[in-house]
Amino acid sequence: MCSVCGIFAPTGLRPEDGALCKRMNDLMCHRGPDGSGSFEDGTCALRHNRLAVMDPRGGAQPMRCFWEGKNYILVYNGEIYNTDELRRALQAEGVTLKTRCDTELVLYAYAVWGEACLARLTGIFAFAVYCPEEERLFCARDRLGVKPFFFCERGRRFLFASEVKALVRSGATPPVLDARGLWQLLFLSPVTLPGSGVFAGISELLPGECCYVSESGIDRRTYWQLTAQPCTDSPQEAAARVEALLTDAIRMQLQSDVPLCTLLSGGLDSSIVSSVAAKTLEAQGKRLSTYSFEYENNDYAPTLFQPNRDDDYARLMAEWLGTDHTVLTAPTAAVAAKLSEAVAARDFPGQADIDSSLLWFCREIKRRHTVSLSGECADEVFGGYPWFYRPEMLSRPFFPWLHDPWGRVRLFDAAIVRPEEGYAWTSDVYRAAVDGVICLDSDTPATRTARVASVLSMRYFMTSLLERKDRMSMASGVEVRVPFSDHRLVEYVYNLPWEVKFEGGVEKAVLRRAMAKWLPDEVLYRKKSPYPKTHNPAYEETVWQMLVARLSNTDSRLAPLLDGKALTALRRGEDATWFGQLMARAQLYAWLYQMDVWLSDYDVTLSL
C-alpha cells in the first residue's frame, strides 16, 4: 500500500503548488516508508509514497507509459489480485510489460480500456491518472471503499490525497468544522457520512465511484453498486458457491514479495481466513504466521456481546493449523498513551482505545511482517449483527448500532451544538438511506429486512471499520487485506435469501456450512465476540486523569464546549454502552480526550 496526492489545475499550477504538493506527500510518509516519487508539469503535480509489497525494484511511482499517441502518468494506492488475468489480457492487446508489479497493470489497463478498466480490476485501490494530451485527470476508488481518496477544490484547482491531514495540515485548505461536521462527530463518530471528509469543503470519492477532472469541472460517476437480483440457490448450492468464492479471494490475496501473516482472533471469520491461508501455504512448503490480541490485566465477566475470551480459541486454532503464533498483549499505559497518535492517524477522534490498541498491535506486527490478512467485513456481508434479523431495530429513527445517540452530545453545551437540530438532521439521513434500499417484489419480509441491514452496514458501519484498519495499519507501514470484501463474494451473498443466510436461526449459517471442513467444531459454532476492549479498571482511571488534565488547561479547545454538570454526572453515574458493543464510559473519557487533542493539534476552526 501507499499514499497518493496531487494538484490538478487546468488553467495552470501556481508557482507554490509544487512545494505544497511536497508538503502534502511528506505528511503521509508513514503510508510508504520504502520510497517516494514525484511528477510535475505546468498543469499537474503528482506525488507518491511507496510501501513495497510486489516487485520492490520495479514499482516506483509516479509511473508513466505511452500508448497510442498519448502519455499517461499514474499514482496508485492498493493491491490488484487478478494480476495474471490482467497481464494476459493486456498482452493480447499488444502491451509489453516491463515489471511484475500491479501498478503497471493498472496504468496500462486505463490507457488501453479507459474507464472500462474498473470492471476488470479485482482488488482494493484508489488511484489517479493524468493524461496531458486529454488535459484531464481520472480518479477512481474501489467498489467497497477499502482504500481512501479525499479531495477538495480551491478556486480552479483540484487537490486530492489518501488522508485528510495532507489537505488540512499542509495549508491546502483551512481546517473548518461546520455544524454538520460536528454533528457527525457527536452523533455518529467513528462512522462518518459517505463522501464526507468531516471538515467543511473536503469530500471523498464514494466506494464504487470514479471521476474526471478537467477545465469543465468534476464529472463524478458510479461504476459499481449493489443491485437486487433473484437467487433460487438451495442452502447446499449456496454453501458450495460461497466456499468457492471465498477460498479464491483468500488465495488470491496471499500474493506478496514481503513477509505475510494473518490476524487470528479465534472467531469464525479470522479463523476461516487463517485456515485457508495456512493450508495454501503449507502446500507450498511454507508456514503461516498468525497474531492474536489481548490486553494487560484484562479480566472481565462474560456478557451477551462478549461471551468468552478470544485467547483460548486463537491458541486452539493456531495449534490446529500449526501456525507460528504470537499473542500480543497491549500494556494499559501504551493503549492510553497512543490515543493522541490514533487521532493523528485517523484525522478525527474515532474509536478511542479500539483505535489506539490496534495502532499498538500493528506497530508490533511490523517488526516481522509487512502484509496481513484480516477477517474484517464478514459480519456486514453475511449478516452477523442483530439488526439483520430484528426488524424492530431498523424501525427506530436512528442507526441501529448506536445504542444511545445522545451519549456524547448531552455532555456538550446545547446552546453551542444545537443537539435537537443535529439529531433531526442525522435521523433524516438515516431514514433516507433506509427508504433508498431497492428490494424485489419476490423478497420475503425477512430478506427485505436483511437487504436494508446489508446496505446500512456496508455503507456506514463497514466503511468505518475499514477506515480504522487502513489508518492504524498504514500509520505503522503495514498493509491489511480483507478477503471478505471481495466484490464477487459480496454481490453473490447480498442476493441470497435470508432464509439461506440464517438457516435454522443460526447467525451466518451459510458461511458456517460453506467452511465446515476448514475449521474444528469449537470454532465453527462459536458465538460472535467482537474486537476486544480493555476491562482493566486502571485504564478508566488513567484516561479520566488525562482528560481532566486537558480540560484544566487554559488553552483547552474542548472545555468551552462542554456542559460541566453533565460531565460530572457521567463520572458519578452508571456505565453505559453508546456505540456498537464496545464503547462504554472509559471509552467516552478517551474519546473526549481525543476530541480535545484533535481540536488543538489540527487547529480546528468552528463555523457553527
N, C-alpha and C positions, 0 to 999 in steps of 0.2 A: 504494500500500500504506500501511498504517497500523499503529498499535498499539491494542489494546483492553485494558481491565481493569475489574474491578468487584468489589463485595462484595454478596452477597445474603444477607439474614438474615430468614427467615420470622417469627422471634419479635421482630424489631426490631433496627435498627442500634444500635451503641454510639455515644455522643457523639463518640468519637475516630475513628470509621470514615471520616468524610468526609475528614479530614486524612490518614489512612492511604491512602485511595484516591488522593488527590492525589500523595502520595509515590511510589506505585506508577507512576502515569502519568508523573511527571517523570523517572523512571529510564528511560523508553523514548521520550523526546522525539526521539531520533535517528531513530526509525522514521517520524515525522511532523512534519517541520520547518515545515509550512505552516499549522499551526493546531491548536488543541486545544479540547475542549469537555467539559461535564460535565452530569450529571443526578443528582438525589438526592431521595428521599422517605424516609419512615420505615423502609422495608424494603430498598431497593436503592440503591446508589451506582454509577454508571457513568461512565467517563472514556474519552477518545479523543484520540489524536494523529493528525493527517492529513498524508499525502503526497498532494497533489492531482494527479490524473492525468486524470480525466474531469470535465468541468463544474466547474472550480475554484471558481466562485462559488456553486454550488448544492448542494454535497455536504457541508455541515457536519454533524458528529455530536457527540453522540448525536442521531439523527433520530427523529422522533415522528410517528405517524399515529393516526387514529381510524377504526375500521372496525366496523360493525355493533354499536355499543354498547360497544366495548372500546378501550382505549388500548394502543398497542404502542410501545416505545422500544428502538431498535436501536443497538448498537455493532458495527462490521463492519470486518474486515481482509481485503482480497482484491480480485479482479477477476473479474467475470462477463462472459463473451464472447458469449453468445447473447442480447444485450440486446434486439435488435429483436423476436425471437420472444417474449420475456417481456413486452415492452411491449404487443404486440398482444393477448396472452392476458389480461393484466390489464385492459386497456381493455375487452375483451369481457366481463369480469366487472363492469364499471361503475366501475372505478377511474379517477380523474382524477389524472394525474401532473403534478407541478409542476417537475421538473428533468430533465436529461438524464443524470444520474449513475446508476450501477448500485446505489448504496446504497439509493435509494428503491425500486428494483425488488425488492431482497432483502427490504426491510421489508414492502412490500405483499404479496409472494409468501407470506411467512409468515402475515401477517394473514388473507389470503384462503384459503390452502390448508393452513396448519398445517405439520406435519412433512412432508407430501407434497410440499412445495415443493422439497425437496432433490433429488428425482428430476428436477426441471425445470431445475436450475442446471447450466450448463456453465462451469466455471471453477475458480478456486482461492479458498478462503475459510476464514475462521474467524470466527464471529460469535455474539453473544448477544442475545436479545430478551426483554425484561421486559414482562409483562402484569400490571398491578396488579389488575385485576378477577379474574384467574385465580389470583393470588397465587403465581405461579411464574415461573421463568426457563428459557428454552430456549436450548441451546448446540449448535453444530454445527461440524464440521471437514470439509474437502473430501475427496474419495474417495482421493486418493493421498498426502495429508498434506503438501502443499506449504506450507501456512500453519500456524503453530503455535497450540496452545491448551493452556496449562498451568493446573492448578487444585490447590487444597488445601482442607481443611476445618479450621476452628478452632472447636471447640465446635459450635454450631448455625449457623455462618457458612460460606458457600461463597465462596471468593476465587479469581479467575481472572485470567490475564494472558497476553499474547503472548510474554513472555520470563520465564525463571525468576528473573532478577535482580529483577524487580518484586515477587516474593514474598519472596525471602530477604534482599534488601538494603534493603527498606523497613521491615523489622521485622514483616512479616505472619506469618512462620513462621521458626523457627530453622534455620540452615544446618547440618543434621546429616547426616553421611555414615556410613551403616551399612556392614556387610560386603558386602552385595550391591551397593551403590552403588560401593564401592571396587573390587570385582571387575570390574564393568563397565568402569571406567576402566583397570584394569591388563591385562585380557584382551581387551576388545572395542573400547575407545575408538579412533576417534571414533564408532563405532557404539554406540548405547545400545539397550536393550531396548524394544520397543514399549510405549507407555503410561508410560514411566518418565521422571521429571524428574531422575534421578541422586540428588538429595537425598531423604532419608527423608521420607515424608509428602507429596511432590509428585508428582502424576500428570499425564498428558497424555491428552486425548481421542485415541483411535486414528484413523488415517485411515478415512474412511467411517463415522464414529461420531457420534452425537448424544446429548444427554441432557436430561432435565427435572429441575429442582431445585425442590423445594417443601418444605413442612413435613414431608412423609412421607419425605424423603431425596433421594437421587440415583438416577434411573432411567436407566441407560445402555442405548443401543440401537444395533445395527449396521444402517445403512440401505443399505450397499453393500459388496459383496465380490466378488472374482473367483470365477467358477464355471466348472467344466469343461463345455464344450459340444462336440458333434461339429461338425466342419467338413470338408467334402469339396471345397473350392475348389481348382482347379488352380493351379500357380505363376503362370500368366498372370492368372487371375481374382483371386488374392490380391494380386498386384502392383498391379492396377488399383484394387482396394479400398483398399489401403494408400496409394496416391498420393492418392486422393480424400479419405480421412480426414485425412491429414497436411497436405496443402495447405490444406484447410478450417480445420484447427486453427491453422496459422500465420497465415493471412489474418485469422481472427477476432481473433487476438492482436495485430494491428497497430493496433488502435484506441487512440488516445491524443491528448489535447489538449496534450501537452508533448513535447519532443524525444525521439525514439526511435532506438535503434541495435540492432545485433546483435553478439554475441561470436563472432568468426570465427577459429578456430584453424587452419583449413585441413584439418581432419579431415572425415570423411564427414558427421557429424551436424550440426556447426555450419555446414558449407558448404551443406547442404540447406536449413536454416532461412534462411540469408542469401540463397540464390538465390531462393527463393520470395518472401521479403520484398522483395528488390531489384527483382524483375520486377513484383511487385504495385504497389510504389510508383512504379516507372517509368511504368506505365500511367496513374498519377495525376499525372504530371509532376513527381515528387519523386525525390530521390536518397538512397539509403540510406547511413548512416554505419556503419562497421564498426571493430572493435578486435581486435587480436591481442596476445598477451602474450609477453614474453621476460624474461630475467634478465641482469643485468650480468655480462660475462666468463663466459658460460655454455658454454664449450667442453666437449664430452664425447664419449666413444666410443659409437657406436651399440650398443644392446643388443636382446635379444629383445623387451623391453617398450617400448623407445623407439628404434625403428629409424632414425628420421630427425627432423630438426628441423621444428617447425611453421612457422617464419618463411617459408621459401620457398613453401610451399603456401598460406599465408594471403595472401601477396602475389600469387601466381598467381590465386587466386580473386577477390581484390579487383580486379585488373586485368580479369579475365574478365567480372566483373559491372559494372565501372565504378563502384565504391563510393567514398565518401570515407573512405579507410582510414587508421588511425592504429596504429602499433606502439608499445605501452607497454613500456618496458624498466625493470624494477624494480631500483633500486640495492640492492646487498647489505646495506648498512648499514640501509636502510629496512625490508627484509624482516625483519632481526633486531630492529630497534627496535619494530616493530609486533606482536611476539609477545605482549606484555602486553595491547595493545588487542584483539587477536584473542581472548584469553581473556575479556575483558570483554564482547565481542560475543557469544561463543558460550555463556558461563556455565559452561564447564568446559574443561580442556585438551583440544584437539581434534586437528587435523592439522598442528600446528607451522607451518612456513613455507608449507605449502599453504593454510592459513588466512590467515596474515599477508600473503602476497603478493596473494591475492585481495582482501583489505581494501585494500591499497595501490592495486591496479588499479581497484577500484570508486570510490575517492576521486578518482582521475584522471578516470574516466568522468563523474562527477558535475559536473565543470567545464562540460560541454557537454550532457549528456544525463541524463534522469531515468528513462527506461524502456529496458530492454534485453531482447532475446530470446536464449535460450541453447539449445544442443544437449543439455543435460543429460537423462538418463533413457533415451536411445536404447539404450544397451548392456544395461540391465536389461530393457527391453521386447522388444528384438529378439534378445537372446542373444549379446552381443558378448564375453562373458568365457569363459575356457577351461572353467570348471566347468559350462557349459551342454552341452558335448559331450565331456567327460571324466568319465564316471560314477565313476571311482575317486576323484576329488576330493570327491565327495559321500558316499563310504563312510567317510571319515575321521571321527573322533569330534568334529570341531570345524569351525567355519565356514571354508569353502574359501579365502576371501580373506586369512585370517590365516596367513601362511607359517610363522610361529614364534609360537605363542600364549604362549610363555614369555619372549619377547624383552624385555618390560618387568618382569614380575613377579619374574624372577630377580634383579633389581637391588635388591629390597626385602627387608627382614628377615623371614624366613619365620615367626618366632615371632609377629610382629605381623599379617601379612596372610594367613596360613594358605593358601598357594598351592594345595596339593593339594585342599583343600576347595573353593576357588574354581574350580579347573579342573573338578572334578566337577560343580559346580552349573551352570556355563556350558555344559558338554558336554551335560548333561541338557536344558537349554533348547534347544540345537541339535537334538538327536535328537527332541524333542517337536515342534519345528517341521517337521522332515522327515517324521515319521510322520503329521502332521496334514494333509498335502497330499492332496487328493482327485483321483484320476485316473479316466478312463473305462476300461471293460473293453476298448474298441476301441483304446486308445492303444498305439502301438508302444513298445518299451523306450526308444528314443531320445526319444520325445515325453514319456514318464513322467519321464525324467531332466530334460528341459527344463522341465516343469511345476514340479518341485521347485526347480530352479535359479531359475526365474522368481519363485516365491513368496519364496524366501530373499532374492533380490537386491532385490526391490521392498519387502519388509517391513523389511529391515535395512540393506543396503548403500545402496540408493537414498535411503531416508529420511535417512541420514547426509549424503549429498551435497546433498540438498535443504536440510537444516538449515544446512549450511555456506554454501550460496549465499544463503539467506534472511538469515542473521545478518550475514554480511560485507557484503552489498549494502545491507541496511536500516540497518546501522550507518553507512552512507555516504549515506543518503537516496536510494537507487537501487532501483527495482523491477525484478526479473528475472523474466521469464516463461519457461515451459518447455513448448513445444508438444508435445513427445514424451510428456508426462504426461496428455494429453487422454484422459479415461476411455473415450471411444468407440474410440479407436485401441488403447488398452491391452486392452480387452475382446476386440477382434477378433484382435489378434496373439497374445494368450495362447492362443487356441484353434486357431491354425494348426498343422498337423503339423510336427514338427521337420524332416522331410524337405523341407518347403517353405521354412522359415526358413533352413536350412543347405544349400540345394541345391548340389550339386557340391562339398561340403566347404568352401564359402566363408562366412565369418562375415557375418551379416546379409544373406544373399543376397537375400531378398525385398525388403529395403529398397533395396539397390543396383539390383535390377531395376525396382522401382517408380519410382525417382527418376533413372533413367539420363539422361533428356533434360534434367535440370536441372543437370547437372554435367559438366565436362570429364573425360575418362577418367583423367587423372593423379590426380584426387581421388576419383573414383567407386570406383576399385580400390585406393586407398591403404590400407595395413595400419594398424590401430588404433595410435594413440600417445596415451597418457593425458595428463592435465593436467601440464604440465611442472614440474619442480623445479629448483632451482639446483644446479649441479655445481661451483660456484666453491669451491676449497679454502679461500678466505678466510672463507666463511660458516661452515664447520665449526669453524674455529679461533675465530671470533667468538662463536658460541653456546656453545662449550666454556668460554671465559673468562667469559661471562655466567653460566653455570651454576655454575662454581667460585666466583664472587663471591657468588652467592646462598647456596650451601651453606656458605660460610665465615662467613656472618653468624650471630651467636649466636641470633638470633630466627628462623632458618630453620625453617619448619614441616615441610619435606620431609626435611632432613638426618637427624633421628632415625629416620625410617622406612627409610632406605636401608642396604644392605649395602656398606660402603666397599670391600671387596675385590672385589666383583663390578663395581662402577663402575670401579675401576682396571683390571680385566681388559678391560672394554669399551673403555676408552681405548687399550689396547695391542693389542687383538685385531683380527681382520679385520672388514671391513664385512659387514653382514647386512641382508637385507630382512625386515621383520617385520609390515608391513601393506600389503595391496594390492600395488602395483608401485612405490611411490614412497618408502616410509618406510625409510630406512637409518640409519646411525649419526649423521649430522649431525642428522637429524630427531628421533632419540631424545634427543640432548642438548637440542634445542629443546623437546621435549615435557616433559622433566623440569624444565626452566626454567619452562615454563608451569604445571606442576603446583605448583611452589613459590609462584609468583605467585598462583595460584588459592586455595591453602590459606590464604595470608595475606590477600589482598585481600577474600575472601569470609568471612574469619574462621570457617573451617570447623571444626566440632567432630566428632571421630571417635568413633563409637559402634560399636566392633568386638567 
